[in-house]
Structure formats: C-alpha cells, structure tokens
Amino acid sequence: MIRMILAFLNKVLFNRTTLIATICIWVLVKIFLVYTYYSAELIGDPGYYVYYATECAHRGTMYPDFMNYHDQYIFAPGWVNFLTFCIKFFGNVDFVPYLNIIFNIFIVYFIYQIAQKISGGIKSVAYIAVYVFIVLPANTTMVTTLYSEIFFEVLAIASFYLILKNKYHYWIIAGILIALAYWTRPLALAWIIAAVCFLWFTYKKIRIIGVYVISIVITCITIAYSTRQNFPDYIYSASTGGVNLIMGANDLATGLYCYEARDKGGLGYLPGLYSADEYIPVKAYATDSTFLHKYSDRYSYKECDSIWKARSVDWILNHPIKWVSMLPYKTYALFSHSGFYIPNFAHYDNVVVKSYCRVFAIILFKMMILVVFYGAFVYLWKTKESIYILLPIILCGGMTLVTVAMARYNFIMLPNIVIAFAMTLRYLKGKYLKTNFQ
C-alpha cells in the first residue's frame, strides 16, 4: 500500500506541471490577499520603518541620518533605505507588498535549486521542500506586511545559492548580497559563517574564502561611508543588540519581549531618555494607538546600546541559573508555530482559516521541527552539504535565544528548515521503505 501511495505521489505531485500550477495558484492567492487586506495603516515595526523612510526621503538622506542619532537604536537600515528609495522615486510604498510576492517567487526558485543541488540531483527533495514552504501560512501571508523578513530572506537565500556555484564571480556577488542582508539584520552572520565553513570544507583554499569575505567587507565599507555623509558614525548594520539583550536579561524577563525593562524601575530605564512631549503619532502610517517615542538629546543610540549591554551582561553573570532556565521556553516560543500575518484581517475568526492555521502553522510546523531535530543528529551532520543547510538554523536560532524569542523570528530560517525537512524525509524513506522513489 505504501509503495502504491508513493508511486502515485511520484506520478502526480512530483512533476513540473503540477509544481508550476501549484505555484501559480499560490501566487494568485497572495495577490488576492494583498489587494484585499493590505492597508497603509501600519502598526508596530512596519509603521516605524515607513516613518523613518518617509522622513529620509523628504530630506534627501539615507537612514540613519542626523535626526536618528539620539534614537534608542538603529534598526533594519537596509530595509528602511529600500523603502526610502521606493518613496523617493515612486511616491509611496503601496506597491511594495506586490514586490514581496516577486521576492517570494525568487525564494521558491532558490529553495528548489538548492535542495536539488545538495541532495545530489534528487528532485523529490526539491519538490517536497517547495510544497511544504508553500503550505506554511507565514509564506503566504507575510507579503501583506512591510516587515523586513522577506527582503532579508531573498538576499540571504540568493547568496546561499550562489555559494554553491563553482565560479569566483558568483562568490563575489554572494558576498555583496549577504552584506546587504547584514545591513538589514545582523543575523546574516549565521549564513556568512555557514558559507565560510562550506567553502573551506569543499575547496580547502584560503583565497576562495578570501574572495567571499573581501566582497562582504568592501560592500560594508561602501555602505558605511555612504551613511557617514549624513550621520556622525559609520553604519553598516543595526544596533539592536543592547535593547534585545536588556529585554531578555532583567528581573522581569520571561524569555519573550519584556517592554517593562525600559520603564521606570526596570533594569533598562534611562532617566531623561524621552523629551517632555514623550510620544508623537507615526503620522498616517499607524493607527491612533501606535506612537513613536520622541527622544531627548541626553543619550545617543551608541550610549543606549552600550549601557543596556553592560547592564544585561552584569545581570546574566549574577543570575546565570534564571537566565539558563529561560532557554527551553525561548526555544519553544521560537519554534512554536509558523505565524499567520495579515494586518486588519476581518475574517480571522473564520473556522476554515483557524483550521488551516492549526493544521499547517502549528501541527505541521512542529512536526517539521521534530523531524529536522532528528535528522540533525542522525543524518544531516554527516555531509558538508547538509551541514551547510543546518548551520544557519543552529546559529541563527542560538543568536536569537541569547536575547528574546518570538515565533516571527523563525521566518527567516524557513527556507533552510524546509530543505532540511525534505532531506531528512529522503533519508527516512531510504532507511525504512527501501524504495526507488525519486
């Protein structure tokens, strides 16, 4: 019976026509969601991104510029500058969700190519990875938001793919792309380390690694000097390490975001950080309940970051047991589900939607994590190609767990997770079913 089912799947699912048709339907669903539910009323981080981008576009500068020197932190500068470019040349960001759909299509293409390449040309691994990626709700609905995740993800996985190419010019481009990803989120360091390890284990030549690393360094220097034109410092990445650390290392910490850490009485409280008119609305880009902190000139972003880091490290050294005890909960929170991201979604309580989320965002995703965890110990560590896929998950997850965790942070790891999942299934099939299923 199992062999008959596998043969049917091989015939129906694992062929190019079915795959293309599935992707086309998926894209149409995404277009419908963006057209129906995307709104310029952005809340949370997207509201801040668009606010900063709009201000920089109006002043003709890059983010951060001189107005951001006394912010608490500099965050997602690569993405904010991309939005600044969109506003400056196209007038608004209303079309960006449609660009997200295009980015998603490229991500699917790279997942297919990487999965097929590292599995030795076994197409079933590539097909499974793509199908699983598509059915996860996060990858369908994230396009409706202006979070930085998709932008980061397409840069990281494109760089990831080019590392597998055996040409110097591909490695140079890979370095440029991952540097742009690093400009957006420092977690790109996980992919950089994985790429360096892969190049060393594959070629054993320092000059090859040098080409990749020098490409990253030159790109970061170029970004830093460009930022320096309108900012006191050289900026080539975010400075959110301190604020994330302090929210995860204080007496009120639970492992999740702890906003109270910066309130009066909290470990991260800085007196006089805010000006007298403490909050201002984020203009037309946020709801009335969402505000942007207005900062005084008492602290620079560097001072906030260094103070919070020092206090966090001191707290961890004095409370090591409590900090370590939060790690299991942080791990569960990070991999608890693959989220569902539609702002202002009026029909979220619909039974079909809730069932879809429960089955695919929670049950399937947790099953995937367990399979990948099993595969990491019994199979994926045996080859350099598998380790190349696994390392970013381990490193990115570890870097996240040091600070604070939430399910949204697993989004940038999803391409690697689905590929590792498909590779482990292939291993399990070969071990237990003994079929020639390709």
N, C-alpha and C positions, 0 to 999 in steps of 0.2 A: 504493500500500500504506500509506504513512504517513498519507495522508488518511483511509483506511478505519479505521486504528487510532485516529486522533484522533476520528473520528466515533463510534466505539464507546465510547471513554472519555467523550466528551461525553454520550452517552446513558445509560451505566451508572453511571459514577462521579460525574459532576457533576450530581447531583440530590439533593434534600433527603432523600428516603427512605434512599438509600444512606448519606449522610453521617450521619444520625441513628442508623441501625443500626450503623455502624462505631463511633461514639462510645459507644453503649450497650455493645457488646462490649468496647471498651477499658476502660470503667468497671468492668465485671464482672471483667475480668482484674485490675484494680488492687485491687478488693475482695478477690479471692481471694488475691493476694499479701500484702496487709496482714493478712488473717485467718490466713494460713499461716505467714508469716515474720517479722511484727513481733514484737519482743521488748523487754521493759523493760530488758534488759541493753544499755545504750547505751555505745558506745565513742567516743573522740575528742571532737570539739566537742559533739555532742548530749548526751554524758554531763555535760559541764560546764554546758551550758545548763540541764538539768534539775536539776542540783545547786544552782546559784545560784537558780533559780526556787523550788525547794523551801525553801531557807533563807529567802528573802524572804517567801514565803507564810506560813511559820511565825512570822516576826517581824512580819508585817503591814506590810511596807515595799515599796518599789519597788526594782528593780535599776538602777543600783548603790545599795547602802545603805552605812552606815558601816563594815560589815565588809569592803567591797571597796576601801577607799581605798588599801590597800597591796598590791593585786594588781598584776601586771605590766602589765595593760591592762584596759580595759573593752571588751567585745565583744558585738555584736548585742543591745544593750539593748532594742530594740523587740521582738524575738522572745522574749527571756528574760522580759520583762514580760507578753507574751501567754501564755507558759507559766505564769507566776506566777498570772495570772488564772484559767487553767484549773485549776490545782491548788487555789487558794483556794476556788473555787466548785463544783468537781466532784470534788475529792479526788485526782485523778491526771491523767496525760497519755496514758493508754492509748487514748483516743478521738481524739487529735489526728491520727494518720495518716488517719483517715476524713475529718477536716476537710480534710486535704491533698487528698484526692480531690475534694472540693467546690471547693476553690480551683482545682484543675486544670481542672475543668469551666468555671469562670468564665474562666480564662486562654484556653481554646479558644474560648469565645464572643467574647472581646475580639479574639483573633487574626483570627477570621472577619470581624468588623465592621471592624476597622482595615484589613485587606487589601482588603476590598471598597471601603471609602471612599477610600483613597489611590490605588487603581487606576482610579478613575472608574466604579465600579459593575460592574466585570468580575468575575463570580462565579467564574470558573475560577481566578483568582489566590487568592481566599479559600479555595476548596476544596483547592487544591494545598498551601497553607500549613498548613491544618488536618491534612490527611492526612500530610504529612511530619512535622509536630510529633508526631503520634500514634505513628508507627512508630519514632521515635528511642527507644531503650531507656531513656534517662535520664528521659524524661517519663512512662514507665510505672512505673518502679521507685523513683524518688526519694520517692514518697509513703510508702514503708515506713520512712523515716528521719525524724529530727527535726532535720535541718539547717534553716537559716534561709532557704534559697534559694526555696522555693515561696512562703512568706509574703511575702518581698521581691518576688518576681516578680508576684504577683497585685496587690499595691499599685502597683507601677511601671506595669504594663500598663493597669490600670484608669485611673490618672491620665493615661497616654498617650492612651487612648481619649477621655477627657473633654476633652482639649485640642482635639480635632477638632470639638467641638460649638461652635456659634456663640452661646453664652449666657454671661453673666457668672457665674451661679451654678454652672455646670459648671466654669468655670475656678477658682472658689474651692474647690470640692470636690477638683479635681485637685491644687491646691496642698496641701491637707490630706493627701491620700493620699500624695503624693510626700514630704512631710515625715515621715510615718510610715515610709515606705520608707528615708529617710535616717537615721532613728532606728535602723533595723535595720542598714543597710550604707551607708557613706559613698559608695559607687559610684553611689548615686542621683543624685549631682551630674551624671553624664553625661546622664541623662534630663532633668534640670532645664535644662541648657544647650541641649539639643535642643529642648525645649518653648519656651524663650525665643526661640530663633532662628526657629522655625516661626511663633510669634505675630507677631514683628516682620516677617518676610517676607510674611505673609498680610495683616496689618492696618495695619502702619506706624504704630501708635498706642502711645505710652508708657503711657497709662492702662490699656490692656488687659494689658500685661506687668506693670504695677504691681499690678493685682488679683491676678494669679497669684503674684507674688513676695511681696506683703504677706501673702497667705494662708499661704505657706510660713513666713515669718518669725514670724507670730503663733502658728502651731502649734508651731514650735521653741521659742519663748519659753515657751509654756504647758507643754511637756514639761520644759524646763529648770527652771522654777520648781517643778513637781511633784517632780522629782528632788531639788531642793535641800532639801526637807522632811526627808530622811533621809540627806543626803550633804553633804560640805563644799563641793562645787562645783556649778555648773550644767551638767548633762549632757544633750545632745540628740542625741548620736551616739557611735559607737565611738571608741576611741583606739588603734587597732591600727596606725596609720601607722608608728610607730617600730619596733615589733617586726618588721613585714613588711619594712621597709627594711633593717634590720640583717641579716636572713637572706639578702638579695639583694645586699648590698654588704659583703663581707669576703673575706679571703684564701682561705677555703674555699668560697666561693659557686660554685654551678653553674648558677644560674638557677631551680632548684627550691627547695623548702624546705630550709633548712640549720639544723637544730636545734643543731648543734655550735657555731654562732655565739655562743650564750649559755652554753656550757660553759666551764669553767676553761681559760684560754689562748685563748679566742675573743675576737673584737673586741667582742662584746656582753656579755661576762662582767661581772657586778656582784658583787663580794665581799660576802658577808653578806646577799644578797637573800633567801635561804631561811632558815627557822628550823632549829634543831638537828634536830628530827624532820621532816626535809625533805619527806616525802610523806605524804599521807593518802589512803585509798581513797575513791573517789567513791561511797560508800555503796552502795545497792542498784542504782545506775544504771549501773554499769560492771563490766566483767569484772575479775578479780583482777589482771590485768596492766596495768590502766589506773588511774592515780593522779592526784590533784590536788596541785599544788605548794602547800605551806603557806609563806606568806611572813612574813618578819620585819617589824619596823616601821622598817627602815632607809631604804627607798625608797617613795615614793608612786607611783601609776600615772603621774602627771604627770612625775615625775623620771625614771622609766624611759623614758618616751616621748621626753622632750627629750634625754636622754643618747644614746639609740640613734639618734635623728635626726641629732644633731650628729656622732656618730662615722661614720654612714653617708655623710653629705654630704662629710665630710672624706676618707673612703676613695674615694668616686667622683671627687672632684677630683684625687686623687693617682693614681688608676688608671683614667682615662677609657677607655683602649683595652680593657682587660679587661672593664669594665662594658658597653661598647657591644657587644663581641664576644659577650656572652651573650644579646643581644636576639633574634637569629634562633632560637636554641634555645628561648628563652622563648616566642616566638611559636608555634613548632611544638608545644611542650608544652601551650600554652593551647588550641590548636585540633586536637590530635592525635586526639581521639575524643570522642564524646558518651557519658558513662560509664554504667555499669550498677550501680545502687545497691540491693542487697538485703543487709542485715546477716544474718549467720549462714545464708546460703543454701547448704543442704546439697548441692544438685544443680548447683552452678555448673559442674562439670566435664562436665555432660551435653552430648553432641555437638550436640544441637539448640540449646541455649542458647548454646553457644560459636559456632555458625554464625550464629545470629541476631545476636549481638553483633558478630561480624566483618563481616557484611554491612551492618548498619544503623548500628551505633555507630562503626564505623571507616571502611568504604568509602563508604557513602552520605554520612556526615557530612563527610569530607574532600572529596568531590565537591561538596557544597553550598558549602563554604568557598571552593573554587576558582571556582565559578560566581558567588558573591557578590562575590569579589575582582574577577572580570572585569566583572561588572555595575557595580561601584562606579566603575570607570574609564571605561567606555564608555556608560553609560546612567543609572545612579541619581543621578549628580551634577547632572543636567540640570533636575530639578524640585524644588521645595521639599518636596513630599510625600515623595519618595524620600529626600531628604537627612534628613528628619525620622526616617525608619526607620534610615538608615545611621549617623547621628551617634552614637547611643548605643553601637553596636558599636565604632566607631573610638575614642571617648572612654573607654568602659569598658575596652576592650582595652588602650589606651595607659596608663591609670592602673594597670592590673594589671601590665603589663610593666615599669613603673618599679620594682616591688618584686620579687615572686616569682610564678611561674606554675605552675598545675596545671590539668588538664583540667576539674576540677569547677567552676572559675571561669567557664567558658563557659556554664554552665547558665542564669544569669540573662539572658544575651543571646539564648537560643534563640528566643523569640518574634520578635524583630527579625530574626534570621538566617533563619528560615523564611519570613517575609514578603518579605525582600529576595531570597531564592532564588526564590520564586514570581513576583515581579515581573520578575526577570531572565529567567526561562523564558518569560514572556509576551512580553518584548521579543525574545528569540531566535526564538520562534515566528513573530512578525510579520515579522521580518527575513529569515529563511531559508525558512520554509514557505509564507508568503503565503496563509494560510487564513483563513476567517472563524470559526475555532474560538473559542468564547466560554467 
